[in-house]
Amino acid sequence: RALKKITSALRADALGGAMAVASSITRRNFAIELLKVRRLKSTLHGKSFDALVIGGGHNGLVAAAYLSKAGKRVAVVERRHILGGAAVTEEIIPGFKFSRASYLLGLLRPTVVRDLELKKHGLKVLLRNPNFFTPLLGSSKYLLLGSNFVQNYKKIAQFSVRDAEAYPVYEDWISKIGEAIDPLLDVGPVDVRALTSGPIKHRLAALQPLAALAKAGAHLGKDLPSALELVTAPATKILDKWFESEPLKATLATDAVIGAMISPRTPSSGYVLLHHVM
């Protein structure tokens, strides 16, 4: 906000007015931001672009790359010293690197990986294993879940043998729903108006989302009703149907709330649970 005020003052060629804005921030920060603005103006001076992307985060970089591939002249401006936005990895504590915000890349679409040749440029996906670690307060027990079926059974069985037997069935069920819905993320919403009016070519094109929905429904088969419940119901309702032990339900419920300002009892939090297996 302060930077916006500063640039507005500069545009009016009123440096004195811009200095007055510094009363709301420190003069040192003001000087730094002012230097950045002048450096940016100097860099872009005399150049023309078809598109200016504000922010060099992962979304901005992908958009800029597609525009560039389409033959457009693109400039990306980023305030920080490093590109990547929420997806950057930095050494916050000496000797330890952290992802600053992103924790999974489930929404990194295969089409983006393919179109931008990310693997050719060094992309390597590391699967998280184990997936969950839940220590129990006031106890030496803990729940550790990963890709090993036998170990998962043993860890869950210390709380409930019934849940240990149900867990792989649950995983197969929610994974099947994820496989059916995942392709829909690349399909636009149905254009109802285009279906009923306009040239036949546009009407046929408008049928594509419906075809994708039909394919997803066919993939789900008898699981379609439970899939609809999953994406509309609270996560607690779903987990209560499958399991009885609180440690397991609490562990899985983290996937229903992480990255979302909601409770596992919030309607549709079941979709967030599904989202994290896609």
C-alpha positions in Angstrom: 0.0 0.0 0.0 2.8 2.4 0.9 4.6 1.6 -2.4 1.4 2.3 -4.3 1.2 5.7 -2.6 4.8 6.4 -3.4 4.5 5.5 -7.1 1.4 7.7 -7.4 3.3 10.6 -5.9 6.2 10.0 -8.3 3.9 9.8 -11.3 2.7 13.3 -10.4 6.3 14.4 -10.1 5.8 15.4 -6.5 8.8 14.0 -4.7 8.0 16.2 -1.7 4.6 14.6 -1.4 6.1 11.2 -1.6 8.4 12.0 1.2 5.4 13.0 3.3 4.1 9.4 2.9 7.2 8.2 4.8 5.6 9.3 8.0 3.6 6.1 8.0 6.7 3.9 7.4 10.3 4.3 8.4 12.4 6.6 6.3 14.8 3.7 5.7 12.1 1.5 4.3 10.8 4.4 2.3 14.3 4.9 0.7 14.5 1.2 -0.1 11.1 1.2 -1.8 11.9 4.4 -3.6 15.1 2.9 -4.9 13.2 -0.1 -6.2 10.7 2.0 -8.0 13.5 4.1 -9.7 15.4 1.0 -10.6 12.3 -0.6 -12.1 11.5 2.6 -14.1 15.1 2.6 -15.4 14.9 -1.0 -16.4 11.6 -0.7 -18.2 12.3 2.8 -19.7 12.1 2.8 -23.5 10.9 -0.8 -23.7 7.5 -2.0 -24.8 5.7 -5.1 -23.7 2.6 -6.9 -24.6 2.1 -8.0 -21.0 3.4 -7.0 -17.6 3.2 -9.7 -14.9 3.2 -8.2 -11.4 4.8 -10.7 -9.0 7.2 -13.5 -9.9 5.3 -16.3 -7.9 4.6 -19.7 -9.4 1.3 -18.6 -11.0 2.9 -15.4 -12.4 5.8 -17.4 -13.9 3.6 -20.0 -15.5 1.4 -17.2 -17.0 4.4 -15.4 -18.3 5.9 -18.6 -19.8 2.7 -19.3 -21.7 2.5 -15.8 -23.0 6.1 -15.9 -24.1 5.5 -19.2 -25.8 2.6 -17.6 -27.7 5.1 -15.0 -29.0 4.3 -12.1 -26.7 6.9 -9.8 -25.2 6.5 -10.2 -21.4 8.1 -8.5 -18.4 7.9 -10.0 -14.9 8.5 -7.8 -11.9 9.1 -9.2 -8.4 9.7 -7.3 -5.2 11.8 -10.0 -3.5 15.3 -11.1 -4.3 14.1 -14.6 -5.3 11.5 -15.8 -7.7 8.8 -18.4 -6.9 6.5 -16.8 -4.4 4.8 -19.3 -2.1 6.7 -22.2 -3.8 10.2 -21.1 -2.9 12.5 -23.1 -0.7 14.7 -21.1 1.7 17.2 -21.7 4.5 15.2 -20.1 7.3 17.2 -21.8 10.0 21.0 -22.2 9.3 21.4 -25.7 7.8 17.7 -26.4 7.3 15.7 -25.6 4.2 11.9 -25.1 4.2 9.2 -24.5 1.8 7.9 -21.1 2.7 4.2 -21.7 2.1 3.5 -24.6 -0.4 3.4 -28.0 1.1 2.2 -30.1 -1.8 2.0 -29.7 -5.6 -1.2 -31.6 -6.4 -2.5 -28.8 -8.5 0.6 -28.6 -10.6 -1.2 -29.8 -13.7 0.4 -32.4 -16.0 -0.3 -30.1 -18.9 1.8 -27.4 -17.4 4.7 -29.8 -16.8 4.5 -31.0 -20.3 3.9 -27.7 -22.1 6.8 -25.9 -20.3 9.1 -29.0 -20.4 9.7 -28.7 -16.7 11.3 -32.1 -16.3 13.8 -31.1 -19.1 14.6 -28.1 -16.9 15.2 -30.1 -13.8 11.8 -30.8 -12.2 12.0 -33.8 -9.8 9.0 -34.8 -7.8 9.8 -36.2 -4.3 7.0 -38.3 -2.8 6.4 -37.7 0.9 6.9 -40.9 2.9 5.8 -41.2 5.7 2.7 -39.1 5.1 1.5 -38.6 8.6 3.0 -38.5 12.1 0.7 -37.9 15.1 2.1 -38.2 18.6 -0.4 -38.6 21.4 -0.3 -36.1 24.2 0.7 -37.7 27.6 1.5 -41.0 26.0 4.4 -42.8 24.3 2.1 -44.0 21.5 2.0 -42.3 18.1 0.5 -42.9 14.7 2.8 -43.1 11.7 1.4 -43.6 8.2 3.2 -44.1 5.0 3.3 -46.2 1.9 4.0 -49.5 3.7 0.7 -51.5 4.0 2.0 -53.8 6.7 3.4 -51.0 8.9 0.2 -48.9 8.5 -1.8 -51.9 9.7 0.4 -52.4 12.7 0.3 -48.7 13.7 -3.5 -48.3 13.3 -4.2 -51.7 15.0 -2.8 -50.4 18.3 -5.8 -48.2 18.4 -8.4 -50.3 16.4 -8.1 -53.5 14.5 -11.3 -52.6 12.7 -9.8 -49.4 11.5 -6.6 -51.1 10.4 -8.7 -53.3 8.1 -10.8 -50.5 6.9 -8.0 -48.1 6.1 -6.7 -49.6 2.8 -10.4 -49.9 1.6 -10.9 -46.2 2.4 -7.7 -45.3 0.6 -8.8 -47.2 -2.5 -12.2 -45.5 -2.4 -11.0 -41.9 -2.0 -8.3 -42.5 -4.6 -10.8 -43.7 -7.1 -12.9 -40.6 -6.6 -9.8 -38.4 -7.0 -8.9 -40.1 -10.2 -12.3 -39.4 -11.6 -12.5 -35.8 -10.6 -8.9 -34.8 -11.3 -9.4 -34.4 -15.1 -12.3 -32.0 -14.4 -9.8 -29.4 -13.1 -8.6 -28.8 -16.7 -12.2 -28.4 -18.0 -14.1 -25.1 -17.9 -17.6 -24.9 -16.6 -20.6 -25.8 -18.8 -21.7 -22.8 -20.9 -25.5 -23.2 -20.8 -26.2 -20.3 -23.1 -23.8 -21.7 -25.8 -25.6 -25.1 -25.6 -28.9 -23.5 -26.7 -28.0 -20.7 -29.0 -25.4 -19.7 -31.5 -23.7 -21.6 -34.4 -23.7 -25.4 -34.3 -19.9 -25.3 -34.0 -20.1 -23.4 -30.7 -22.8 -25.7 -29.4 -20.7 -28.8 -30.1 -17.7 -27.2 -28.4 -19.9 -26.4 -25.4 -20.7 -30.2 -25.1 -17.1 -31.0 -24.1 -17.4 -30.2 -20.4 -20.6 -32.4 -20.3 -18.6 -35.2 -21.9 -15.9 -34.8 -19.2 -18.6 -34.9 -16.5 -20.2 -38.0 -18.1 -16.8 -39.7 -18.2 -16.1 -38.9 -14.5 -19.6 -40.3 -13.6 -18.9 -43.5 -15.6 -15.5 -43.9 -13.9 -17.2 -43.6 -10.5 -20.0 -46.0 -11.2 -21.7 -47.2 -8.0 -19.4 -44.9 -6.0 -21.1 -41.8 -7.5 -23.5 -41.2 -4.6 -20.7 -41.5 -2.0 -18.5 -39.2 -4.1 -21.2 -36.5 -4.1 -21.5 -36.9 -0.4 -17.7 -36.6 0.0 -17.5 -33.2 -1.8 -20.5 -31.7 0.0 -20.4 -33.1 3.6 -18.2 -32.2 6.6 -15.0 -34.3 6.8 -16.0 -35.5 10.2 -19.2 -37.1 8.8 -17.1 -39.0 6.2 -14.4 -40.1 8.7 -17.0 -41.2 11.3 -18.5 -43.5 8.8 -15.3 -45.2 8.1 -13.4 -45.2 11.4 -13.9 -45.4 15.1 -10.5 -44.4 16.6 -9.9 -40.8 17.3 -6.1 -40.8 16.6 -6.7 -42.0 13.0 -9.7 -39.7 12.4 -7.7 -36.7 13.8 -4.7 -37.6 11.6 -6.7 -37.8 8.4 -8.8 -34.7 9.3 -5.7 -32.6 9.0 -6.0 -33.0 5.2 -9.5 -31.5 5.5 -8.4 -28.2 7.1 -4.8 -27.5 6.0 -4.7 -24.6 3.6 -8.3 -23.7 4.3 -9.8 -21.5 7.0 -12.4 -24.0 8.0 -13.1 -26.7 10.6 -13.4 -30.5 9.7 -17.1 -30.0 10.8 -17.6 -27.4 8.1 -19.9 -28.6 5.2 -17.8 -29.4 2.1 -14.6 -29.8 4.1 -14.8 -33.4 2.7 -13.7 -31.9 -0.6 -10.6 -30.5 0.9 -9.9 -34.1 2.2 -10.3 -35.3 -1.3 -8.2 -32.5 -2.7 -5.1 -33.7 -0.9 -5.2 -37.1 -2.5 -5.3 -35.7 -6.0 
